Structures are given as structure tokens and as C-alpha cells.
Amino acid sequence: MRLSLLIILGICYGQSLAAEPLKLAGYQQADGAISIFQNGDNVDPYFAGKALLVAHDAGLDIRAAAASWIAWGLQHQRADGGFDRFCRRDGLWVACAAADADDSATAVWIELIAKLAPGAGLPIVWLESLKRAQQLLDSLRDQDSRIYFISSKQPVGLLMDNVEVYTALLALSQLKQTTGELEQASLLAKQADVLANTIVQVFWQPCLQRLRVSTQSQTRPGFYPDQVAEIFPILAGIRIPGRDQAGFFKQWLNENRGQWFKQAKVDFPWGLVAIAADKLAEHESVNCWLTLAAQLRQGSHWNVLEEAVIESLTASSAANHSKRGTCPITLDSAVTPSGRLLPPDRLVVSRIDPRAVELRWNIAGKGNKPFGYEIYRDGNYIGMAREPVYVDNSIAAGKRYVYTVKAYDGVGNISASSAAAAIAIEAGNFVTVYLESDAGRAKIRFRSEGSVSQDAVELPMDDACPRYQSKTLSLGNAKSISVAILDGNGTVDDNHGKNYLVGSGLFTIGRGGDIGNTDPCLDRMPPSAPEALAQIGLRRGAVDLAWKAARDNVAVARYKVVRNGAEIADIGETHFTDSCVAPITTYQYRIRAVDSAENQSASSRELIVTTPD
């Protein structure tokens, strides 16, 4: 299929034959897959598609790279139109993690298909893929706020993701225009315009004169995502009322340029900012980034998107070099860590399933405020985390791994490594058995199914959650094991003499012998929706709200205040004052309750408030 697509693109696609080709050496594999890191074993379809789009929009010839990638993507697209993240195991690509965000990954795929469409029309397989992707994206559009949510399981809207949906809709509109489907082209263009206006309505904060990152309140702002998010409307050409884009970007550079370059040591160089600088003719900043990037290329803080940016900007450097001038920033000082952060403390690694281990650690010392963490396995960088927890889902049975973690802040400081934590990955399958019991410490007795020579093993169970104890057991090479339970009173539950036959995964034994395969320690019941939301006063420059407490089977932890579809507060009280309102303006408020297990309630009834003059 890849060869036929290459022929189609070579004949029909309208990109100039004289354009510099995108190379992606070491990133694009022979089968068309594009890895996140050079010669890597992980594929994130968002990064691959975004890299191709950046190069395309910069004028590079991406036909060969894109045709191979699309052919690979068609084979790995989910039935619902979305994409997972992939790991290479035993030479094969397998889905090993959910997409970071379904909305952005799907939007990038749609935009790539639309922009790479051959002049003779889309191949049937492309049309079918595009249809499924559009259906998924449509399902993620929130009917109340009219923005797109991260996924069906994460009802949160992100500024950057919605901007990428906007550019996907524009690309689709242009495709329909080209194919003569003028009515569809007009509808898609209007849909894009509505989304652009909604993005401003939901994410623009007039009091602060800046864009919010998410409809969910942010507790730890930093360069990413807060400062980076401000760049995305510039890249997409979305206008913010009262804001001159060129003037704003100059101000952004004055405030953030040093911090931008420092990110190269603790996160990534963020070449997308350099693309925005090139678009707005900030040549000095582009030259600075190219100088910095040359030092970092193919290092641990480099990925396929940065590679696409440097190839794109380098391809045009001959024509623009005279305009770009010199770089006034001392790049060595911008990327040299000061070591003022303390290393993470008490690193613990534990196995959570046959293919994954979980790392957890503590923040060391008072006043030590990391923005994120770098994760190393056997001395090699494998990823980063914003919170003190990380899951490595690319382990292999029969191996031993050694992990360390470094902390970094938002201005370029990076700590020394934590103390190492090691784990040996045993071969075999695992099962976690849960027992519902209030009769003291229970024991589990087990042996391989069908074994007559093996004596049964008896182990104490561990506390799991109220009313439940559990034990995780290795099945070795067996498909199942035979289990009996001895409760704290010495009573044996052997399933009426037959024992319980359990395979890998979860197995729950309830009171009376009821069995199941779900985790009983997960609280899946959301709180009730808050009631009686009301305005409790009328005054200039503020809206005072109050509501009745929600109910929950365990406990309500806090409330989310949502205005015009965007979360503006996350609080523990049943009242809130919104002090960031404009005069003679209408606002829509809703409240959601959240319990201690992070289950969210349905929204309260909407309250519409118009502020006085």
C-alpha cells in the first residue's frame, strides 16, 4: 500500500518538486512509523503528524515521509478513528498507552490527510479513515461550551488542542473547496469561525489580559503549558480582540526569551516558538534558537518535532540569514543548570502489571518546588513527569532495571540524580485476588491448577481498602491457579470443595462466595450535582455565588466553578466570588462536585448573570 500511495502523491500532489525534502533521519522507520526519539522504540501519532505539518507549512517536501507515515497510520488507527501510543516489542509495534489527548491527535491526523490530499481525490482508505476521525472529533465537542474535550474520559478543554481542531477544520474546508463540494466547504469554514470565537470566549481572561491554558484551573503554572499556549493562536492566525499579535509577541519575547532557551536543558527547546518568531519576522530569535538547537540536536531533550522545526528553519536560512543577525543571549548560561534544586527523595519502583512498573518519589526539602521530573532507566533518559509518579510501560520479562529521577524547575535549574531504585522483572503472569471480609487477617492458599505434586502455598493477605484485603500472585508459566481462602477466624472458603480457579488479571471474592473481576477498591460513584446555584448579591465588578452541598457515597472533596464553559476555580467551600468580570456582560455559571476519588458530578443547573454598569 505504501508504494501505491507514494505513486499517487508523486503524480497528483501539488507541492513544488524543487522544495527541500524532509529527511527525519533515524526517526522514520522502514515500515513508515515515525518514532518520538531518534532510533527510538516509541511512536506517538500526535508528534509524528505535528512534525509533518510543521515541515509542510514551512514549505518542505513531505510527500515521501507523509505517504509512508499515513500508510502506517491507516494500519494502526483504532476502530473509533483515534490513535493510541505504540511501543516496539520483539520487532512489532503494539499499543502500549492511550493517546495523551484524543482531540489533538485526531485533529492532527485530519489536517494531515486534508493537506496531503492528491488532486485526483482521496483514496478510498483515506476517505474511510477521515470519516471515522471526524466522527470521533465530533463526539468530543461539548454541547454546553462548544469546545472540544481531551477525550471521552477527560471532560476538559485545552487551549492548544482546540486551536489544532480549528486548523483541522480549515484544512478540511479547503479540501472540500478543491474537490468542488462547495456547500460542505462553506459549512466547515463557518464551523471553524464559530470555534475561533468560542476559543476567545472560553479561554481569554480580560482581567489578566492573557489566555488560560485549560477549562480546568491550573495549580502549578510554568513555561509549559502556560507560556507555550499563548503562542498557538499566533501559529493558527486566531485574532484576540484588542491584541496586536506582532506587538504581543515582542512583549512575550521580552518576558520569556531567557526562560524559553533554558527549557532546552530541562524539557525541550520548543521550536514551535521559533516557528512563530519566523512567521512574525523576529529574525534574531530564530537565529538564537538555531544556534542553541545545533548544540542539542539528537540529545536526550530532542524529539521528532524539534527535528522537523530545525530542518524547516535551516532550509530557509540561506535566504533569510542576512536578516537574522546575531544572538545576544549567552547560550551556555541559558542551558547550564545551577544545581540549586534538591534531588527527589525515597524513590520506590513497583510492578503494576506484567508490562509496566510504577515509580513514586517524594519532594525533598521545604521550599524545593520542582516544575517537573526527568526519568532515567539504566542511565538513559526515558521520559518526564509533572507529578512525582511515572509509569514505564515498556519493560520486558527476565530483565533487571535501575531507575533514577532528577527534578527541574521552570527556569532551567536541574537537580542531581535521586538515589537509584532497582527492580527485577520476573517472567510469568500475575493475578490480584481481592477478598471482602471483616473477620481479621485472612490467608490465601494456592497452587497451579492440575498440580498434584506441588504443595499448596499459604500467604497472608494485605489490607487493600475498607472491607477488602488483597494479594498479588505470580502464575509462572501456568494459565491459572487454584485458590482457597482462610479468613481471620480460621474458616476455609474453598468454593464448596472445588477451590477458585483464577487466571491473570483481577479476581474478587465477595461475601457469600460472589465472584467478579473488577477492582472493588475503586470508587466509581460520582457525587450528586450541586443544587440551588444562585447569585447572592449584586455589586459592581464581582459576582457572588452560593449553592447547596452535593452528596457522595464517601465524601465530597471540592467544587469546580465553571464560567462560560471554562473552569475558573477549584475550591472546598459552597460559595465563590468571581472578581474577574466586565460591566454589562452576560456570564453563564455551573458548579460540579468532585469526590476524594476524583469522580466528578454532573453540572448544576446553569445560572445566567448579567453584570451591572
Rosetta blueprint (number, residue, H / E / L):
1 M L
2 R H
3 L H
4 S H
5 L H
6 L H
7 I H
8 I H
9 L H
10 G H
11 I H
12 C H
13 Y L
14 G L
15 Q L
16 S L
17 L L
18 A L
19 A L
20 E L
21 P E
22 L L
23 K L
24 L L
25 A L
26 G L
27 Y L
28 Q E
29 Q L
30 A L
31 D L
32 G L
33 A L
34 I E
35 S L
36 I L
37 F L
38 Q L
39 N L
40 G L
41 D L
42 N E
43 V E
44 D L
45 P H
46 Y H
47 F H
48 A H
49 G H
50 K H
51 A H
52 L H
53 L H
54 V H
55 A H
56 H H
57 D H
58 A L
59 G L
60 L L
61 D E
62 I L
63 R H
64 A H
65 A H
66 A H
67 A H
68 S H
69 W H
70 I H
71 A H
72 W H
73 G H
74 L H
75 Q H
76 H H
77 Q L
78 R L
79 A L
80 D L
81 G L
82 G L
83 F L
84 D L
85 R E
86 F E
87 C E
88 R E
89 R E
90 D L
91 G L
92 L E
93 W E
94 V E
95 A E
96 C E
97 A E
98 A L
99 A L
100 D L
101 A L
102 D H
103 D H
104 S H
105 A H
106 T H
107 A H
108 V H
109 W H
110 I H
111 E H
112 L H
113 I H
114 A H
115 K H
116 L L
117 A L
118 P L
119 G L
120 A L
121 G L
122 L L
123 P L
124 I H
125 V H
126 W H
127 L H
128 E H
129 S H
130 L H
131 K H
132 R H
133 A H
134 Q H
135 Q H
136 L H
137 L H
138 D H
139 S H
140 L L
141 R E
142 D L
143 Q L
144 D L
145 S L
146 R L
147 I L
148 Y E
149 F E
150 I E
151 S E
152 S L
153 K L
154 Q E
155 P E
156 V E
157 G E
158 L E
159 L H
160 M H
161 D H
162 N H
163 V H
164 E H
165 V H
166 Y H
167 T H
168 A H
169 L H
170 L H
171 A H
172 L H
173 S H
174 Q H
175 L H
176 K H
177 Q H
178 T H
179 T L
180 G L
181 E L
182 L H
183 E H
184 Q H
185 A H
186 S H
187 L H
188 L H
189 A H
190 K H
191 Q H
192 A H
193 D H
194 V H
195 L H
196 A H
197 N H
198 T H
199 I H
200 V H
201 Q H
202 V H
203 F H
204 W E
205 Q E
206 P L
207 C L
208 L L
209 Q L
210 R E
211 L E
212 R L
213 V L
214 S E
215 T L
216 Q L
217 S L
218 Q L
219 T L
220 R L
221 P L
222 G L
223 F H
224 Y H
225 P H
226 D H
227 Q H
228 V H
229 A H
230 E L
231 I L
232 F H
233 P H
234 I H
235 L H
236 A H
237 G L
238 I L
239 R L
240 I L
241 P L
242 G L
243 R L
244 D L
245 Q H
246 A H
247 G H
248 F H
249 F H
250 K H
251 Q H
252 W H
253 L H
254 N H
255 E H
256 N H
257 R H
258 G H
259 Q H
260 W H
261 F H
262 K H
263 Q H
264 A H
265 K H
266 V H
267 D L
268 F L
269 P L
270 W L
271 G H
272 L H
273 V H
274 A H
275 I H
276 A H
277 A H
278 D H
279 K H
280 L L
281 A L
282 E L
283 H H
284 E H
285 S H
286 V H
287 N H
288 C H
289 W H
290 L H
291 T H
292 L H
293 A H
294 A H
295 Q H
296 L H
297 R L
298 Q L
299 G L
300 S L
301 H L
302 W L
303 N L
304 V H
305 L H
306 E H
307 E H
308 A H
309 V H
310 I H
311 E H
312 S H
313 L H
314 T H
315 A H
316 S L
317 S H
318 A H
319 A H
320 N H
321 H H
322 S H
323 K H
324 R H
325 G L
326 T L
327 C L
328 P L
329 I L
330 T L
331 L H
332 D H
333 S H
334 A H
335 V H
336 T L
337 P L
338 S L
339 G L
340 R L
341 L L
342 L L
343 P L
344 P L
345 D E
346 R E
347 L E
348 V E
349 V E
350 S E
351 R E
352 I E
353 D E
354 P L
355 R L
356 A E
357 V E
358 E E
359 L E
360 R E
361 W E
362 N E
363 I L
364 A L
365 G L
366 K L
367 G L
368 N L
369 K L
370 P L
371 F L
372 G E
373 Y E
374 E E
375 I E
376 Y E
377 R E
378 D L
379 G L
380 N E
381 Y E
382 I E
383 G E
384 M E
385 A E
386 R L
387 E L
388 P L
389 V E
390 Y E
391 V E
392 D E
393 N L
394 S L
395 I L
396 A L
397 A L
398 G L
399 K L
400 R E
401 Y E
402 V E
403 Y E
404 T E
405 V E
406 K E
407 A E
408 Y E
409 D L
410 G L
411 V L
412 G L
413 N L
414 I E
415 S L
416 A L
417 S L
418 S L
419 A L
420 A L
421 A E
422 A E
423 I E
424 A E
425 I L
426 E L
427 A L
428 G L
429 N E
430 F E
431 V E
432 T E
433 V E
434 Y E
435 L E
436 E E
437 S L
438 D L
439 A L
440 G L
441 R L
442 A L
443 K E
444 I E
445 R E
446 F E
447 R E
448 S E
449 E L
450 G L
451 S L
452 V L
453 S L
454 Q L
455 D L
456 A L
457 V E
458 E E
459 L E
460 P E
461 M L
462 D E
463 D E
464 A E
465 C E
466 P L
467 R L
468 Y E
469 Q E
470 S E
471 K E
472 T E
473 L E
474 S E
475 L E
476 G E
477 N L
478 A L
479 K L
480 S L
481 I E
482 S E
483 V E
484 A E
485 I E
486 L E
487 D L
488 G L
489 N L
490 G L
491 T L
492 V E
493 D E
494 D L
495 N L
496 H L
497 G L
498 K L
499 N L
500 Y E
501 L E
502 V E
503 G L
504 S L
505 G E
506 L E
507 F E
508 T E
509 I E
510 G L
511 R H
512 G H
513 G H
514 D L
515 I E
516 G E
517 N L
518 T L
519 D L
520 P L
521 C L
522 L L
523 D L
524 R L
525 M L
526 P L
527 P L
528 S L
529 A L
530 P L
531 E E
532 A E
533 L E
534 A E
535 Q E
536 I E
537 G E
538 L E
539 R E
540 R L
541 G L
542 A E
543 V E
544 D E
545 L E
546 A E
547 W E
548 K E
549 A L
550 A L
551 R L
552 D L
553 N L
554 V L
555 A L
556 V E
557 A E
558 R E
559 Y E
560 K E
561 V E
562 V E
563 R E
564 N L
565 G L
566 A E
567 E E
568 I E
569 A E
570 D E
571 I E
572 G L
573 E L
574 T L
575 H E
576 F E
577 T E
578 D E
579 S L
580 C L
581 V L
582 A L
583 P L
584 I L
585 T L
586 T E
587 Y E
588 Q E
589 Y E
590 R E
591 I E
592 R E
593 A E
594 V E
595 D E
596 S L
597 A L
598 E L
599 N L
600 Q E
601 S L
602 A L
603 S L
604 S L
605 R L
606 E L
607 L E
608 I E
609 V E
610 T E
611 T L
612 P L
613 D L
